[in-house]
Amino acid sequence: DCFQDGIVELPLYLRTLHKGTRCACRSQIAQRVSSPKRLRNRSQGPRGPEASSYTEVSCSLCVGEAMSHCFANRGLRSHLSSPSRPGSRKLSRPRHYSYRVDHDLGFAPHVEGKFCTVCGCKTTTIERWAKKGSWVVGIGGRGTGKTDALIYAMKVEKTPSYRRFQASHGTRAAYLAGHQIAADAPVLCSTHFYYFGDHAPTLPPTLSRIIHTTQGCKRISDRDIVRLQKLVLIHYRRGKHGEPNNAC
């Protein structure tokens, strides 16, 4: 396997691209293997001249960033997407999204007690793409009165269909009645969320990359989420910290 005892083995081109870079925990992520022979014995990679051109990386977050960056720019397929054994499942990491909240009405996101749901808003994009482990970040639009501020951030824990959500959470699903939600439409559910509403904090310049300034949405990286947690979310408990900006 590519992962052994928490160690990830990467080809030389990744080490060259990211040599000396540091992860969010401020530790160097790339270290050259001291014994190529030992690595050749362990590696599932190629033999011959390239067998010793691997590097050991201990930070899986930075590994993901390095791989996605390199593959996007070189058009290379990840060796993680090719199962090493017949019948083994492909590895798929959750992706994170940011979008602009035009009006904060209390509908999407909808917070009820310690439970947050998103449904009936980004029906063809985020609600279809997000899965367990994905982060969804809502940035204030002009209509909210909190332009470019953080309206909410949630880590998706479940994505049941609207039909199943109604069956298991009848009371919580009541707010969706009358909105023509398809029975198979996903409902993003979370107890791991931060809703700020009319108390939305301004984001520091280092987080400007997660701000989406137009309609639609954008993908953001694992590193963006780590920075958001360390610079903003760490100062708040999970849950609700404000009221909807545009509630009637």
C-alpha positions as CSV (number, residue, x, y, z in Angstrom):
1,D,0.0,0.0,0.0
2,C,1.0,3.6,-0.4
3,F,0.3,4.2,3.3
4,Q,2.4,2.2,5.8
5,D,2.4,3.0,9.6
6,G,1.4,6.6,9.0
7,I,4.2,7.1,6.5
8,V,3.4,8.3,2.9
9,E,5.9,7.6,0.1
10,L,6.0,10.1,-2.7
11,P,7.9,10.3,-6.0
12,L,10.9,12.6,-6.4
13,Y,8.9,15.2,-8.4
14,L,6.7,15.9,-5.4
15,R,9.7,16.2,-3.1
16,T,11.4,18.6,-5.5
17,L,8.3,20.7,-5.9
18,H,7.6,21.0,-2.2
19,K,11.1,20.6,-0.6
20,G,11.4,22.8,2.5
21,T,7.7,23.8,2.7
22,R,6.0,23.6,6.1
23,C,2.7,22.4,7.1
24,A,0.2,24.2,9.3
25,C,1.8,22.7,12.4
26,R,5.0,24.5,11.4
27,S,7.1,21.3,11.0
28,Q,9.0,20.6,7.8
29,I,7.0,18.0,5.8
30,A,9.6,16.7,3.4
31,Q,12.6,14.7,4.5
32,R,14.9,12.7,2.3
33,V,15.1,9.0,3.1
34,S,18.5,8.1,4.5
35,S,18.5,4.5,3.3
36,P,17.3,4.1,-0.3
37,K,17.9,0.3,0.0
38,R,15.5,0.1,3.0
39,L,12.9,2.1,1.0
40,R,13.2,-0.2,-2.0
41,N,12.4,-3.2,0.2
42,R,9.3,-1.5,1.5
43,S,8.1,0.4,-1.5
44,Q,5.3,-0.7,-3.8
45,G,6.6,1.8,-6.3
46,P,8.8,1.3,-9.4
47,R,12.1,-0.7,-9.3
48,G,15.3,0.4,-10.9
49,P,16.7,4.0,-11.1
50,E,13.4,5.6,-9.8
51,A,13.1,3.2,-6.8
52,S,15.3,5.4,-4.6
53,S,13.7,8.6,-5.7
54,Y,11.0,8.6,-3.0
55,T,10.6,10.7,0.1
56,E,8.9,10.0,3.4
57,V,6.3,12.5,4.5
58,S,4.6,12.4,7.9
59,C,1.9,15.0,7.5
60,S,-1.0,13.6,5.6
61,L,-2.7,17.0,5.3
62,C,0.3,18.4,3.4
63,V,0.7,15.2,1.4
64,G,-2.8,15.8,0.1
65,E,-2.1,19.4,-0.8
66,A,1.2,18.5,-2.5
67,M,-0.4,15.7,-4.5
68,S,-3.4,17.7,-5.6
69,H,-1.2,20.7,-6.6
70,C,1.3,18.6,-8.5
71,F,-1.3,16.5,-10.3
72,A,-3.3,19.6,-11.3
73,N,-0.3,21.3,-12.8
74,R,1.3,18.2,-14.5
75,G,-1.8,16.4,-15.5
76,L,-0.6,13.3,-13.6
77,R,-2.9,10.7,-12.1
78,S,-2.5,10.0,-8.4
79,H,-1.1,6.6,-7.6
80,L,-3.6,6.6,-4.8
81,S,-6.4,6.4,-7.3
82,S,-5.1,3.1,-8.6
83,P,-5.8,0.3,-6.2
84,S,-2.7,-1.8,-5.5
85,R,-4.7,-5.0,-5.1
86,P,-7.6,-6.5,-7.0
87,G,-10.9,-5.6,-5.3
88,S,-9.5,-2.8,-3.1
89,R,-11.6,0.3,-3.0
90,K,-10.4,3.7,-4.4
91,L,-9.4,6.3,-1.8
92,S,-11.5,9.4,-2.0
93,R,-11.0,12.4,0.2
94,P,-13.8,14.8,1.1
95,R,-13.6,18.2,-0.6
96,H,-14.4,21.6,0.9
97,Y,-16.5,24.4,-0.6
98,S,-17.1,28.1,-0.1
99,Y,-19.9,30.2,-1.5
100,R,-21.6,33.6,-1.1
101,V,-24.7,33.8,1.0
102,D,-26.9,36.3,-0.8
103,H,-29.6,36.5,2.0
104,D,-29.3,35.0,5.5
105,L,-32.9,34.1,6.2
106,G,-32.4,31.1,8.5
107,F,-33.4,28.7,5.8
108,A,-30.0,27.6,4.4
109,P,-28.2,27.2,6.7
110,H,-31.0,26.3,9.1
111,V,-30.0,26.0,12.8
112,E,-32.2,24.3,15.3
113,G,-30.6,23.8,18.7
114,K,-27.3,22.0,18.2
115,F,-28.2,20.8,14.7
116,C,-27.4,22.6,11.4
117,T,-28.8,21.6,8.0
118,V,-28.3,22.9,4.5
119,C,-30.9,22.0,1.8
120,G,-32.7,23.7,-1.0
121,C,-30.0,26.3,-1.7
122,K,-27.0,25.0,-3.7
123,T,-29.0,22.0,-5.0
124,T,-26.9,21.4,-8.1
125,T,-23.5,22.0,-6.7
126,I,-22.4,21.9,-3.0
127,E,-25.4,19.9,-1.8
128,R,-24.7,17.2,-4.5
129,W,-20.9,17.2,-4.1
130,A,-20.4,17.5,-0.3
131,K,-20.1,14.3,1.7
132,K,-19.1,13.2,5.2
133,G,-16.0,15.2,6.2
134,S,-16.5,18.1,3.8
135,W,-16.5,21.6,5.1
136,V,-19.0,24.1,3.8
137,V,-18.2,27.8,4.4
138,G,-20.8,30.6,3.8
139,I,-19.4,34.1,3.1
140,G,-21.7,37.1,3.5
141,G,-22.9,38.8,0.4
142,R,-24.1,42.5,0.2
143,G,-27.7,41.5,0.9
144,T,-26.7,40.2,4.4
145,G,-25.1,43.5,5.5
146,K,-22.0,41.4,6.4
147,T,-20.1,41.5,3.1
148,D,-17.1,39.1,3.0
149,A,-17.6,38.2,6.7
150,L,-18.0,34.6,7.9
151,I,-21.7,33.8,8.2
152,Y,-21.2,30.1,9.0
153,A,-18.9,27.1,8.7
154,M,-20.0,23.5,9.1
155,K,-18.3,20.1,8.8
156,V,-20.7,17.7,7.1
157,E,-21.4,14.6,9.2
158,K,-24.3,13.0,7.2
159,T,-26.0,13.5,3.9
160,P,-29.3,11.6,4.0
161,S,-31.9,12.1,1.3
162,Y,-34.8,14.4,2.1
163,R,-37.1,11.3,2.2
164,R,-34.8,9.6,4.9
165,F,-34.4,12.9,6.7
166,Q,-38.1,13.3,7.0
167,A,-38.5,9.7,8.3
168,S,-35.8,10.0,11.0
169,H,-36.1,13.7,11.9
170,G,-39.7,14.6,11.2
171,T,-39.7,17.7,13.4
172,R,-36.4,19.1,12.2
173,A,-37.5,18.5,8.6
174,A,-40.7,20.5,9.0
175,Y,-39.1,23.8,7.8
176,L,-38.5,22.3,4.4
177,A,-42.2,21.5,3.8
178,G,-43.7,23.5,0.9
179,H,-40.3,24.3,-0.7
180,Q,-40.6,21.6,-3.4
181,I,-37.6,19.6,-2.2
182,A,-37.1,16.5,-4.3
183,A,-37.4,13.2,-2.3
184,D,-33.8,12.2,-3.3
185,A,-32.3,15.6,-2.6
186,P,-29.4,15.5,-0.1
187,V,-29.7,17.2,3.2
188,L,-26.3,18.2,4.7
189,C,-26.4,17.6,8.4
190,S,-24.0,18.6,11.1
191,T,-23.5,19.1,14.9
192,H,-20.0,20.4,14.2
193,F,-20.8,23.9,13.0
194,Y,-20.3,27.6,13.8
195,Y,-23.1,29.9,12.9
196,F,-22.5,33.6,13.3
197,G,-25.3,35.3,11.4
198,D,-25.6,39.0,12.4
199,H,-22.4,38.6,14.5
200,A,-20.3,37.4,11.6
201,P,-16.6,38.0,12.2
202,T,-14.4,39.7,9.6
203,L,-11.9,37.3,8.1
204,P,-8.2,38.2,8.3
205,P,-6.3,38.9,5.0
206,T,-4.6,35.5,5.3
207,L,-8.0,33.9,4.7
208,S,-8.9,36.0,1.7
209,R,-8.6,32.9,-0.6
210,I,-11.7,31.3,0.9
211,I,-13.9,34.4,0.1
212,H,-16.0,33.7,-2.9
213,T,-17.1,37.0,-4.5
214,T,-19.5,35.9,-7.2
215,Q,-22.5,33.5,-7.6
216,G,-21.8,29.8,-7.5
217,C,-19.1,28.3,-5.3
218,K,-15.5,27.5,-5.2
219,R,-13.4,24.6,-3.9
220,I,-11.1,25.4,-1.0
221,S,-8.2,23.3,0.3
222,D,-7.5,21.3,3.5
223,R,-4.9,24.0,4.3
224,D,-7.5,26.7,4.0
225,I,-9.7,24.9,6.6
226,V,-6.8,24.4,9.0
227,R,-6.1,28.2,8.8
228,L,-9.8,29.0,9.3
229,Q,-9.8,26.8,12.4
230,K,-6.6,28.2,13.9
231,L,-7.2,31.9,13.1
232,V,-11.0,32.2,13.7
233,L,-12.9,29.1,14.8
234,I,-10.6,28.3,17.7
235,H,-11.9,31.4,19.5
236,Y,-15.5,30.1,19.5
237,R,-17.4,27.1,20.8
238,R,-19.4,25.1,18.4
239,G,-23.0,26.1,17.8
240,K,-25.0,29.3,17.2
241,H,-23.5,32.7,17.9
242,G,-26.0,35.0,16.3
243,E,-29.3,35.4,14.5
244,P,-30.1,35.4,10.8
245,N,-29.3,38.8,9.2
246,N,-32.4,38.9,7.0
247,A,-35.0,37.1,9.1
248,C,-38.5,38.7,8.8
